[in-house]
Amino acid sequence: GIFDSKYFGGNLVDGYSSQRILKGFQQLAIEDDVILREAKEGDVAKTFEWASNPHVRIYSFNKEAIEFHEHASWFLNKVKNESCYYFIAEKEGDAIGSIRFDVINNSATISYLLDPKFHNQGLGILLLKKGVDFLMVKKIEGIDSIVGFVMPENIASVKAFERLGFIKQIERSSLKFTKSLK
């Protein structure tokens, strides 16, 4: 649960316990406000806005600028691909981010992002948690692990994966996080 020691990163009594517990309660209070819905063709402009935002590009593995037509082609392919589970996260009717699972062989690779307007509110971990919960509940035939790749400097994502019980490995210049569904 949200108050497990793994969520808080180990030692619960270190002088910062009250802040972590308060943050845990705040996240519980907003957890039901964040919903996932399937991405649809009409989301192409919003996802392009996010994908081309400089604050999002900082943590992208591909740093090159993207053109709308390239993004639109890529996006529509993902939405129609049966091996891709693509969701838009909403809070109180506002699109706040996206999470995508690309299934290859027996593994679902996560890609997620949060609109920079919603950074530092504890919503990134909720987005990730809801996506992982979807896969775990859905029990899609053949998926036995979830994998996410994160740049080491993306501290918020590193902490989110760690708090959700993913196992961390160093892989070239990135971190690989794995969660077994077996």
C-alpha positions, 0 to 999 in steps of 0.5 A, a space after each residue: 500500500 501507499 504506506 509500505 516502507 518500500 514506498 517511503 524508501 526504507 527507514 521510516 523514522 529519520 526525521 522526515 517521517 511526518 512529511 512522508 506520511 502527510 504526502 501519503 495521505 495527500 496522495 490517497 486523497 487525490 488518487 480517486 481524482 485521477 482516472 485513465 481512459 484510452 487514448 483516441 485520435 482526438 488526443 493527437 494535439 494534446 500529446 504533441 503539446 506534451 511531447 514537444 514541451 522542453 521540460 518533457 524533452 529533457 527526460 526523453 531519450 530522443 532529444 531531437 525536435 519533433 514535427 507535428 506530422 511525424 508525431 501524428 503518424 506515430 500517435 495514430 499508429 500507436 492508438 490503432 496497434 493491438 500490442 499497445 495500451 495507451 491511456 490519457 490520465 485525467 484529473 477533474 476533466 483535465 488531461 494531465 499526462 499519458 501512459 503507454 505500454 508497448 507489448 513485445 514478446 512477454 514484456 510490456 515496456 512503459 512510457 509515461 509523462 506528466 504535463 509540466 503544469 502538474 509536476 511536483 504534486 505527486 501525480 506522476 507516481 499515481 499515473 504510474 501506479 494506475 497504469 501498472 494496476 491496470 496491467 496487473 488486474 487485466 492479466 493480459 495473456 502472455 505478459 509476465 513483466 513490466 519494464 521502464 527505462 529512465 534517465 538517471 537524472 530523472 529523479 522523480 521517475 526513479 523514485 516512482 519506480 522504486 516506490 512501486 517495487 520495481 527492481 533497478 538495474 543499470 543499463 548503458 546510460 539509463 536505468 532499467 526498472 522491472 516488475 514481474 507479474 508472475 
